[in-house]
Amino acid sequence: MQAPTAETYSHFYFAEGISSFWATHPPLQERIKKIEPWWNGEIPDYSKSKSSDQEEIKDKKKEKEKKQHIAQGVIATSMMHIGEVREEEVEHVQSDIKSLDSKILNRLNDPLGAQAVILFLFYDAKYKKELFAILQEENRYLLLEFANVVREQHVALEKQSALIVSLGLNALKSLSIEQYQHFKTILATFIEIDNNISLFEWSLQYIIQRPVEIHLGLRNVPKSGHNHLGAIKSELETLFSMLAQAQYDDEVEAKKAFDKTKKAIYAGALEYRPREQINHNLFIKSIQAIEAVKPGVAERIFEGVLYIVKIDGEVSATENTFVHAIAQLMQVPLPREFKL
C-alpha cells in the first residue's frame, strides 16, 4: 500500500476501526471499567433473582388471602353465637382452625379443593368404584382432586365437619350456578349411595346447601306463617320422636326422652311416633313446615331440640352438626356450647 494515507487505512482496517464503525460510545466493558475499576469482567444475571422475588411476593399474597379466608370463617362462626362476639371465642375457633391438617385447610380456600374435601366427609369406601365413576362422568378435575384427598387418608374429620363446611363456604359461593348444580348432583350421589340418609348426612347437606343456594339465588327463605305449635303438631312429633330415637335404641327409653322434652317446652299435646312410622321423606316434609314458623315459635322449638340432644349428658358429632343445621333453618342464635 503506497498511498500517502496508507497508514491511516491500515489503522482503520486492522485496529478497532471495524468493530467500532457503528458505535456511538466506547465499548461497554470500557465504560464499566471507568465507573468501577475493580470490575472482574462478569455481568451478573438478575433474571433469576427477580423471578425469585416475584415468587416470594406471590407466595406472601397467597398466604395473606388464606389468612383472610380463615378470619372470615372465624368471624362468621363467632357471630352465630348468642350476644356479642367474645375474644376468647374467636381465639378458640382460631385454635380449632390451626388444628386442621394444612392440606385440608389449603384446599378449603379453592373451589375445586373445597368440593373435594366436603365430598370426603360423605365418602364411604365400600362404594369407591361407583362414586369414582360418577366423578369421572360429572367432573374429571374434581375426580383428580378427590383422589388426592382419599390418598392422604385423613381421619376423624367428622368431628370437625361443621368447621370444615364453614371454612369452605366462601369457595363454594364462588362457583357458577352450572358448576354448583354439578356439585349438588355429585353430593346427592355420595349421600344416597347406600339408600339411607342419616341424620348426620342430612344436617351436613343442609348447612352446605342453604347458604350457597341463597347466595346464588336458587333458594328463597320461606315467609313466617305458623304462629303456634298446634299448627305443626304432627311435624313436631316426627322431629322430636326421631331425635329421641337417635339417642336411644330402646323404644321405651326413646319415648321417655320424648315425654320429658314435650314437658320442658310445655307441649303436652304432642304424641310419640314409633320408628316404623318415620321415614326420611316424612322427616323432610316436617322440616320444611317447621322452617316456616314465626320467630317466637321457632325459639320454643329450638329449646326442645337442645333439650333432647343433651338429655343423655353428651353431644355427639352428629347431634352437634344437627343443631347447627336447625339453627340455620329456624334462624335462631346458636348457643356457645355448640362449637364448630
MIDREN-168054 format. One line per 4 residues: number of its first residue (from 1); their letters; for each residue y, x, z of N, C-alpha, C. Coordinates in steps of 0.05 Angstrom, whole numbers, plus 5000, padded with zeros to 4 digits. Each point is the difference from the previous one (the first is absolute). Layout:
<atoms>
NUM> A> Y:X:Z:Y:X:Z:Y:X:Z | ...
</atoms>
This chain:
<atoms>
1> MQAP> 4976:5017:5000:5024:4983:5000:5025:5018:5000 | 5013:5001:4976:5022:5018:4997:5027:4986:5003 | 5000:4974:5004:5025:4986:5002:5016:5010:5024 | 5027:4999:4997:5017:5009:5023:4995:4985:5025
5> TAET> 4992:4975:4997:4996:4984:5024:4971:4998:5009 | 4983:5019:4989:4971:4999:5006:4995:5001:5030 | 5015:5016:5015:4995:5001:5029:5004:4974:5013 | 5020:4985:4990:5005:4974:5012:4977:4981:4994
9> YSHF> 4991:5001:4974:4977:4982:4993:4975:5007:5015 | 4996:5026:5004:4977:5009:5015:5000:4988:5028 | 5023:5002:5012:5002:4988:5027:4995:4970:5000 | 5010:4987:4979:4997:4971:4998:4970:4992:4998
13> YFAE> 4985:5014:4983:4972:4992:4995:4981:5009:5021 | 5004:5024:5010:4979:5012:5017:5006:5000:5030 | 5024:4991:5007:5006:4998:5029:4996:4971:5008 | 5022:4989:5013:4998:4973:5010:5013:4980:4981
17> GISS> 5007:5009:4977:5015:4983:4982:4985:4975:4993 | 4974:5002:4991:4986:4976:4991:4995:4981:5024 | 4992:5011:5022:4993:4982:5023:5024:4985:5010 | 5024:5012:4996:5024:4987:5011:5017:4987:4979
21> FWAT> 4989:4998:4976:5017:4990:4977:5011:4972:5006 | 4982:4983:5012:5009:4972:5005:5009:4996:5029 | 5000:5021:5016:5007:4997:5028:5030:4998:5004 | 5008:4983:5019:5028:4998:5008:5006:5013:5026
25> HPPL> 4978:5007:5015:5002:5013:5026:4981:5024:5001 | 5003:5018:5019:4980:5021:5003:4973:4987:5007 | 4978:5015:4997:4974:4989:5007:4999:4990:5029 | 4983:4981:5005:4998:4987:5026:4994:5020:5022
29> QERI> 4981:5018:4995:4993:5019:5021:5023:5017:5008 | 5017:5008:4980:5024:5016:5007:5019:4984:5017 | 5004:4975:4993:5019:4984:5015:4990:4996:5029 | 4974:4996:5003:4990:4997:5027:5003:5026:5016
33> KKIE> 4995:5022:4987:5002:5026:5014:5028:5005:5010 | 5020:4991:4984:5028:5004:5009:5006:4984:5025 | 4987:4977:5002:5004:4983:5024:4983:5009:5023 | 4975:5007:4994:4981:5008:5021:4986:5026:4991
37> PWWN> 5012:5023:5008:4990:5026:4991:4971:5005:5009 | 4991:4988:5021:4973:5005:5011:4979:4981:4988 | 5008:4985:4981:4981:4980:4988:4976:5015:4988 | 4975:4990:5005:4976:5014:4991:4991:4992:4972
41> GEIP> 5015:4984:4986:4994:4993:4973:4983:4975:4996 | 4991:4987:5023:4984:4976:4999:5017:4976:5004 | 4995:4979:4984:5015:4975:5002:4983:4980:5016 | 5009:4991:5023:4983:4982:5016:4996:4973:4986
45> DYSK> 4976:4988:5006:4992:4974:4988:5006:4979:5022 | 5021:4984:4995:5007:4979:5019:4987:4973:4995 | 4986:4998:4977:4988:4974:4993:4980:4991:5021 | 4983:5018:5010:4980:4992:5020:5013:4992:5026
49> SKSS> 5020:5015:5008:5014:4994:5025:5014:4973:4998 | 5012:4995:4977:5014:4974:4996:4980:4978:5001 | 4976:5004:4987:4980:4979:5000:4990:4995:5028 | 4996:5021:5016:4991:4997:5028:5021:4985:5016
53> DQEE> 5025:5006:4996:5021:4985:5014:5000:4971:4993 | 4996:4994:4975:4999:4972:4991:4976:4985:5012 | 4977:5014:5002:4976:4988:5012:5005:4995:5029 | 5013:5019:5014:5006:4997:5028:5018:4976:5005
57> IKDK> 5021:4997:4983:5018:4977:5002:4985:4974:4995 | 4982:5000:4980:4985:4977:4994:4981:4992:5023 | 4987:5020:5012:4983:4995:5023:5015:4988:5024 | 5024:5012:5005:5016:4990:5022:5009:4971:4995
61> KKEK> 5006:4993:4975:5008:4973:4993:4977:4981:5005 | 4976:5008:4992:4976:4983:5004:4995:4996:5030 | 5003:5021:5016:4996:4998:5028:5020:4982:5013 | 5025:5001:4990:5021:4983:5011:4994:4971:4993
65> EKKQ> 4991:4995:4976:4994:4972:4992:4977:4990:5016 | 4980:5017:5006:4977:4991:5016:5009:4993:5028 | 5018:5016:5012:5010:4994:5026:5016:4974:5001 | 5015:4995:4978:5015:4975:4998:4982:4976:5000
69> HIAQ> 4978:5002:4985:4981:4978:4999:4987:4996:5028 | 4994:5022:5013:4989:4998:5027:5019:4986:5019 | 5026:5009:4998:5020:4989:5017:5003:4970:4995 | 4999:4992:4975:5002:4971:4993:4977:4985:5013
73> GVIA> 4976:5012:4999:4977:4987:5012:5003:4997:5030 | 5011:5021:5012:5004:5000:5029:5020:4978:5008 | 5022:4998:4986:5021:4980:5006:4989:4972:4995 | 4987:4996:4977:4989:4974:4994:4980:4991:5021
77> TSMM> 4983:5018:5008:4980:4994:5020:5013:4993:5027 | 5019:5016:5008:5014:4995:5026:5015:4974:5000 | 5012:4992:4978:5015:4975:4999:4983:4975:5002 | 4973:5004:4996:4982:4977:5003:4997:4992:5029
81> HIGE> 5007:5018:5018:4995:4995:5029:5023:4982:5011 | 4994:4989:5023:5019:4983:5014:5023:5016:5010 | 5025:4989:4998:5023:5013:5011:5010:5024:4983 | 5016:5016:5013:5011:5023:4986:4979:5022:4997
85> VREE> 5004:5017:4980:4982:5022:4995:5004:5021:5022 | 4978:5008:5013:5002:5020:5021:4994:5028:4988 | 5013:5019:5011:4996:5028:4990:4971:5009:5004 | 4988:4992:5022:4973:5009:5005:4980:4987:4981
89> EVEH> 5007:4976:4990:4982:4986:4981:5001:5015:4973 | 5024:5007:4992:5003:5015:4975:4985:5027:5002 | 5002:5013:5023:4987:5025:5004:4970:4997:4999 | 4990:4977:5011:4971:4995:5001:4990:4996:4971
93> VQSD> 5014:4985:4984:4992:4995:4973:5001:5026:4984 | 5021:5017:5005:5001:5026:4987:4976:5017:5007 | 4992:4998:5025:4976:5015:5009:4975:4990:4985 | 4998:4974:4998:4977:4988:4986:4999:5009:4971
97> IKSL> 5024:5001:4987:5002:5008:4972:4991:5029:4997 | 5009:5017:5018:4993:5028:4999:4970:5004:5004 | 4987:4982:5014:4971:5002:5005:4984:4994:4975 | 5012:4987:4980:4986:4994:4975:4994:5025:4985
101> DSKI> 4977:5000:4986:4994:5023:4982:5022:5004:4980 | 5008:5025:4996:5023:5005:4982:4994:4991:4972 | 4975:5001:4991:4993:4991:4973:5005:4970:4997 | 4993:4985:5021:5004:4971:5000:5030:4994:5000
105> LNRL> 5015:5014:5017:5028:4996:5003:5015:5005:4974 | 4993:5022:4987:5013:5007:4974:4994:4979:4979 | 4976:4989:4999:4993:4980:4980:5015:4974:5005 | 5007:4994:5024:5013:4974:5006:5029:5000:4989
109> NDPL> 5010:5022:4992:5027:5001:4988:5000:4997:4970 | 4976:4998:4989:4996:4998:4971:4986:4974:4993 | 5010:4985:4980:4987:4974:4993:4970:5001:4995 | 4992:5020:4985:4971:5003:4994:4985:5008:5024
113> GAQA> 5011:5019:5015:4986:5009:5025:4998:4978:5021 | 5022:4985:5003:5000:4978:5019:4979:4979:4994 | 4997:4994:4974:4979:4981:4992:4972:5010:5007 | 4996:5026:4995:4974:5012:5005:4993:5000:5029
117> VILF> 5019:5007:5017:4995:5000:5029:4995:4972:5011 | 5016:4981:4991:4996:4973:5010:4973:4988:4991 | 4992:5006:4975:4974:4991:4991:4978:5012:5017 | 5004:5025:5009:4980:5013:5016:4996:4986:5027
121> LFYD> 5020:4986:5010:4997:4985:5025:4980:4978:4997 | 4995:4990:4975:4981:4979:4995:4974:5010:4988 | 4998:5025:4996:4977:5012:4985:4974:4998:5016 | 4979:4990:4986:4973:4999:5011:4983:5017:4981
125> AKYK> 4990:5022:5010:4985:5019:4983:4975:4988:4988 | 4990:4979:5012:4976:4987:4989:5005:4989:4972 | 5025:4994:4994:5007:4989:4974:5016:5020:4983 | 4995:5025:5004:5015:5021:4986:4999:4996:4970
129> KELF> 4977:4996:4989:4997:4997:4971:5017:4978:4989 | 4998:4976:5013:5015:4977:4990:5030:5004:5003 | 5008:5011:5022:5029:5004:5005:5012:5021:4982 | 4986:5021:4995:5010:5021:4981:5001:4989:4972
133> AILQ> 4982:4981:4994:5000:4988:4973:5025:4983:4995 | 5008:4985:5021:5024:4983:4996:5025:5018:4999 | 5000:5022:5014:5022:5018:4998:5002:5013:4972 | 4976:5007:4990:4999:5011:4973:5011:4981:4979
137> EENR> 4995:4974:5004:5008:4980:4982:5030:4994:5002 | 5010:4999:5025:5028:4991:5005:5020:5023:4999 | 4993:5023:5011:5019:5022:5002:4986:5026:5004 | 4997:5016:4979:4985:5025:5002:5015:5021:5017
141> YLLL> 5027:4999:4999:5015:5019:5016:4996:4994:5030 | 4999:4974:5007:4994:4993:5027:4972:5008:5008 | 4981:4998:4982:4973:5008:5005:4999:5029:5008 | 5014:5017:4986:5000:5029:5007:5012:5005:5027
145> EFAN> 5022:4986:5006:5013:5004:5026:4982:4989:5023 | 4988:4977:4995:4982:4988:5020:4976:5018:5005 | 4988:5011:4978:4977:5018:5003:5007:5024:5017 | 5024:5010:4998:5009:5023:5017:5001:4992:5029
149> VVRE> 5010:4976:5006:5002:4990:5027:4972:4997:5012 | 4981:4988:4984:4973:4997:5010:4987:5027:5005 | 5005:5019:4982:4988:5027:5003:5010:5014:5025 | 5024:4994:5009:5010:5013:5024:4988:4990:5026
153> QHVA> 4985:4977:4999:4985:4990:5022:5017:4995:5025 | 5021:4985:4997:5016:4993:5023:4986:4980:5018 | 5002:5004:5026:4986:4982:5019:5021:4987:5019 | 4991:4978:5011:5015:4985:5021:5028:4991:4990
157> LEKQ> 5002:4994:4975:5026:4990:4990:5005:4971:5007 | 4979:4986:5007:5003:4971:5006:5019:4997:5024 | 4999:5018:5020:5017:4998:5023:5030:5004:4993 | 5004:5014:4978:5028:5006:4991:5008:4983:4976
161> SALI> 4984:4979:4994:5004:4985:4975:5028:4987:4999 | 5010:4988:5021:5026:4987:5000:5022:5021:4995 | 4997:5023:5012:5020:5022:4996:4999:5010:4971 | 4976:5003:4989:4997:5010:4973:5013:4980:4980
165> VSLG> 4994:4975:5004:5012:4979:4982:5030:5001:5002 | 5011:5001:5025:5029:5000:5004:5013:5023:4985 | 4987:5024:5001:5012:5023:4987:4996:5000:4969 | 4981:4984:4991:4995:4999:4971:5015:4978:4986
169> LNAL> 5013:4982:5015:5013:4977:4987:5023:5007:4981 | 5016:5020:5007:5022:5008:4982:4989:5009:4973 | 4978:5015:5000:4988:5009:4975:4989:4976:4984 | 4987:4981:5014:4990:4977:4986:5022:4982:4988
173> KSLS> 5022:4999:5014:5022:4983:4990:5013:5012:4975 | 4995:5025:4994:5011:5013:4976:4983:4994:4975 | 4977:4987:5004:4983:4992:4977:5013:4978:4984 | 4994:5000:4974:5009:4977:4983:4982:4976:5007
177> IEQY> 5008:4977:4991:4984:4976:5005:4972:5003:4988 | 4999:5011:4975:4975:5003:4987:4982:5020:5015 | 5012:5022:5009:4985:5020:5015:4989:4989:5026 | 5017:4984:5014:4992:4988:5025:4977:4980:4995
181> QHFK> 5001:4984:4979:4979:4981:4994:4974:5014:4995 | 5000:5023:4987:4975:5015:4997:4990:5009:5027 | 5018:5010:5016:4992:5010:5027:4989:4976:5017 | 5012:4977:4998:4991:4977:5015:4972:4991:4991
185> TILA> 4994:5002:4974:4974:4994:4990:4979:5019:5011 | 5007:5025:5000:4981:5021:5011:4996:4995:5029 | 5021:4995:5015:4999:4996:5029:4982:4976:5006 | 5002:4979:4985:4984:4976:5004:4970:5007:4996
189> TFIE> 4994:5016:4980:4973:5009:4995:4989:5015:5024 | 5015:5018:5011:4992:5016:5023:4994:4982:5024 | 5016:4979:5004:4997:4983:5023:4976:4981:4996 | 4997:4990:4976:4979:4979:4996:4974:5011:4990
193> IDNN> 4997:5026:4998:4976:5012:4988:4974:4992:5015 | 5002:4995:5026:4976:4993:5016:4999:4970:5005 | 5016:4985:4986:5000:4970:5003:5007:4991:5028 | 5015:5017:5014:5008:4993:5027:5027:5012:5006
197> ISLF> 5019:4983:5009:5027:5010:5006:5003:5000:5031 | 5002:5023:5011:5003:5002:5029:5028:4994:5009 | 5003:4996:5026:5027:4996:5011:5018:5024:4996 | 4988:5024:5003:5015:5025:4995:5009:5001:4971
201> EWSL> 4983:4994:4982:5007:5001:4971:5022:4980:4993 | 4998:4976:5010:5021:4981:4995:5026:5009:5011 | 5000:5009:5025:5024:5009:5014:5014:5023:4985 | 4984:5019:4992:5011:5024:4986:5011:4992:4972
205> QYII> 4984:4983:4987:5009:4990:4974:5027:4985:5002 | 5003:4985:5021:5024:4984:5003:5025:5018:5004 | 4997:5020:5018:5023:5016:5006:5007:5019:4977 | 4981:5003:4982:5006:5016:4975:5014:4982:4980
209> QRPV> 4989:4977:4995:5009:4983:4977:5025:4985:5006 | 5004:4989:5023:5023:4984:5006:5026:5014:4994 | 5006:5023:5013:5026:5013:4996:5004:5010:4971 | 4978:5009:4987:5003:5010:4973:5005:4978:4981
213> EIHL> 4986:4977:5003:5004:4977:4982:5027:4987:5004 | 5010:4999:5024:5027:4990:5005:5020:5018:4986 | 4996:5026:5002:5018:5020:4988:5000:4997:4969 | 4977:4995:4989:4998:4998:4971:5006:4972:4989
217> GLRN> 5006:4981:5019:5006:4973:4991:4976:4984:4993 | 4976:5008:5010:4975:4986:4993:4992:4980:5022 | 5013:5000:5022:4993:4982:5022:5025:4989:5013 | 5000:4974:5005:5022:4987:5014:4992:4995:5029
221> VPKS> 5018:5005:5018:4995:4993:5028:5002:4970:5003 | 4979:4987:5010:5001:4971:5003:5021:4990:5019 | 5012:4978:4994:5020:4989:5018:4987:4988:5025 | 5014:5003:5022:4989:4989:5025:4999:4970:4999
225> GHNH> 4977:4989:5008:4997:4971:4998:4988:4987:5026 | 4978:5011:5009:4987:4988:5024:5015:5007:5025 | 5007:4979:5015:5016:5005:5024:4985:4994:5026 | 4974:4995:4999:4984:4997:5024:4971:5007:4994
229> LGAI> 4985:5008:5021:4973:5010:4997:4981:4978:4988 | 5005:4975:5007:4983:4978:4990:4999:4998:4970 | 5021:5009:4987:5001:4999:4970:4979:5018:4987 | 4992:5021:5015:4981:5019:4989:4976:5003:5019
233> KSEL> 4992:4979:5012:4978:5001:5021:4975:5012:4989 | 4990:4990:4978:4974:5010:4989:5002:5030:4992 | 5023:5007:4990:5004:5028:4991:5001:5019:5024 | 5012:4991:5022:5000:5017:5025:4972:5001:5012
237> ETLF> 4985:4979:4998:4973:5000:5010:4983:5021:4985 | 5004:5001:4974:4986:5020:4984:5008:5028:5007 | 5026:5005:5003:5010:5026:5006:4990:5010:5027 | 5005:4985:5021:4992:5008:5027:4970:5002:5004
241> SMLA> 4985:4982:4987:4971:5001:5002:4989:5026:4987 | 5011:5006:4977:4992:5024:4986:5006:5025:5016 | 5024:5001:5012:5008:5023:5017:4982:5003:5024 | 4993:4978:5012:4982:5000:5024:4972:5010:4992
245> QAQY> 4991:4992:4976:4974:5009:4990:5000:5030:4993 | 5023:5010:4992:5003:5028:4994:4998:5017:5026 | 5007:4987:5022:4999:5013:5026:4972:5000:5012 | 4986:4977:4996:4974:4996:5013:4979:4991:4980
249> DDEV> 4977:5013:5000:4978:4990:4984:4987:4975:5011 | 5001:4998:5026:4988:4977:5014:5019:4976:4996 | 4988:4978:4991:5016:4976:4994:5013:4988:5026 | 4985:5001:5022:5010:4989:5025:5025:5016:5009
253> EAKK> 4998:5027:4999:5022:5017:5008:5024:4996:4982 | 4994:4997:4974:5022:4995:4981:5015:4975:5006 | 4985:4979:5007:5013:4974:5007:5017:5002:5025 | 4990:5016:5019:5016:5004:5025:5026:5013:4994
257> AFDK> 4999:5020:4983:5025:5015:4992:5019:4981:4985 | 4989:4983:4983:5016:4980:4986:5014:4981:5020 | 4985:4990:5019:5011:4981:5020:5022:5013:5016 | 4996:5025:5008:5021:5014:5015:5026:5003:4984
261> TKKA> 4996:5005:4974:5023:5004:4983:5016:4975:4996 | 4987:4978:4995:5014:4975:4995:5014:4991:5026 | 4989:5007:5023:5012:4993:5025:5025:5017:5004 | 4999:5026:4992:5022:5018:5003:5025:4992:4984
265> IYAG> 4995:4987:4977:5023:4992:4984:5005:4969:5001 | 4988:4988:5020:5003:4971:5005:4994:4983:4974 | 4976:5006:4990:4991:4985:4976:4972:4989:5006 | 4999:4983:5020:4974:4989:5009:4985:4983:4980
269> ALEY> 5014:4990:4980:4987:4983:4980:4983:5015:4980 | 5003:5026:4999:4984:5016:4981:4970:5000:5007 | 4983:4999:4980:4971:5000:5004:4987:5024:4987 | 4981:5011:5014:4986:5024:4990:4983:4992:4976
273> RPRE> 4998:5019:4980:4984:4995:4976:4978:5022:4998 | 4975:4992:4999:4978:5019:4998:5002:5018:4975 | 4986:5022:5001:5000:5020:4978:4993:4987:4973 | 4979:4984:5000:4991:4989:4975:5020:4982:4986
277> QINH> 5021:4992:5015:5020:4982:4988:5024:5016:4989 | 4999:5026:5003:5023:5017:4991:4991:5019:4978 | 5016:5001:4979:4996:5019:4978:5026:5012:4992 | 4999:5019:4982:5025:5014:4992:5020:4982:4987
281> NLFI> 4991:4983:4982:5019:4982:4986:5014:4981:5020 | 4985:4991:5020:5013:4983:5020:5020:5016:5016 | 4994:5024:5006:5018:5018:5015:5026:5004:4984 | 4997:5005:4974:5024:5005:4983:5018:4975:4999
285> KSIQ> 4988:4977:4997:5015:4975:5000:5015:4996:5026 | 4986:5007:5022:5012:4997:5027:5024:5018:5003 | 4997:5025:4991:5021:5020:5001:5024:4991:4984 | 4996:4989:4977:5022:4991:4982:5015:4978:5013
289> AIEA> 4987:4982:5014:5013:4978:5014:5016:5010:5024 | 4988:5019:5015:5013:5011:5023:5025:5016:4993 | 5000:5012:4976:5023:5016:4991:5025:4983:4997 | 4997:4974:4997:5023:4983:4995:5011:4986:5025
293> VKPG> 4992:5010:5024:5011:4987:5024:5028:5010:5006 | 5014:4984:5016:5027:5008:5008:4999:5022:5021 | 5022:5015:5003:5000:5024:5017:4990:4995:5029 | 5009:4978:5013:4991:4995:5027:4970:4995:5002
297> VAER> 4989:4986:4981:4971:4995:4999:4985:5026:4994 | 5012:5016:4983:4987:5026:4992:4997:5018:5025 | 5020:5001:5016:4999:5017:5024:4978:4991:5019 | 4997:4974:5002:4979:4989:5018:4972:5006:4989
301> IFEG> 4997:4998:4974:4974:5006:4988:4994:5030:5004 | 5020:5016:4996:4997:5029:5002:4992:5008:5029 | 5011:4986:5019:4992:5005:5028:4970:4995:5004 | 4990:4979:4986:4971:4995:5001:4984:5022:4987
305> VLYI> 5009:5010:4978:4986:5022:4986:4999:5024:5018 | 5023:5007:5012:5001:5024:5018:4981:4996:5024 | 5000:4976:5011:4984:4994:5023:4970:5004:4994 | 4991:4989:4977:4972:5001:4994:4990:5028:4992
309> VKID> 5017:5016:4986:4991:5026:4992:4999:5019:5024 | 5014:4994:5022:5000:5017:5023:4982:4989:5022 | 4986:4978:4995:4985:4987:5021:4978:5016:5012 | 4988:5019:4984:4979:5017:5011:5010:5026:5010
313> GEVS> 5027:5003:5002:5011:5024:5011:5003:5023:4980 | 4991:4997:4976:5002:5021:4980:5011:4989:4974 | 5013:5017:4985:5010:4992:4973:4988:5020:4980 | 4983:4990:4983:4987:5016:4980:5019:5006:4977
317> ATEN> 4992:5018:4982:5016:5007:4976:5003:4975:4983 | 4978:4984:4998:5001:4976:4984:5020:4980:5012 | 4999:4996:5026:5018:4981:5013:5029:5010:4999 | 5004:5026:5002:5028:5011:4998:5011:4994:4972
321> TFVH> 4984:5005:4980:5008:4995:4972:5006:4970:4996 | 4983:4983:5011:5004:4971:4997:5026:4991:5013 | 5006:5011:5023:5025:4993:5014:5024:5008:4982 | 4999:5023:4988:5021:5009:4981:5003:4980:4978
325> AIAQ> 4977:4991:4989:5001:4981:4977:5012:4973:5009 | 4991:4990:5022:5010:4974:5010:5030:5002:5007 | 5009:5022:5011:5028:5004:5006:5017:4999:4974 | 4990:5012:4979:5014:4998:4974:4999:4971:4989
329> LMQV> 4977:4988:5002:4996:4974:4989:5018:4979:5013 | 5003:5002:5026:5016:4981:5015:5028:5009:5006 | 5006:5024:4991:5027:5012:5003:5009:5000:5029 | 4983:5011:5017:5006:5002:5029:4999:5030:5007
333> PLPR> 5015:5008:5021:5001:5028:5008:4972:5010:5009 | 4994:5024:4994:4975:5012:5009:5003:5013:5027 | 4984:4993:5019:5002:5012:5027:4996:5030:4999 | 5012:5014:5018:4999:5030:5000:4972:5010:5004
337> EFKL> 4983:4985:5014:4973:5010:5005:4983:5001:4975 | 5007:4986:4979:4985:5000:4976:5013:5020:4980 | 4992:5025:5004:5012:5021:4984:4985:5005:4975 | 5012:5015:4982:4987:5008:4975:4979:5021:5006
</atoms>
